């Protein structure tokens, strides 16, 4: 990885959150926990806002996450056996010029 100046906020920063081989059941548990955390985040935001558009957007995103997770989980369940699954998740921080939230 390229060395970055930790004092400059315009530089991108990244680190590897998950990088390894996992049995399918372990991969299902790990990814499922992350998806559930993201869903809980959106649910918590819904409870804190009165903005109808934000609520609709978050509800839509929750449904997308649930549907995507169901499809991926079904595929991982088929991938049972002695083979390991390679998972890699990289976190990257990019500072946006526009201060609005995405």
Secondary structure, DSSP 8 states (H G I E B T S, - for coil): -----TT-TTS-EEEEEEEEEE-HHHHHHHHHHHHHHHHHHHHHHHHH---HHHHHHHHHHHHHHHHHHHHHHHHHHHS-SS--EEEEEEEEE---SS-S--
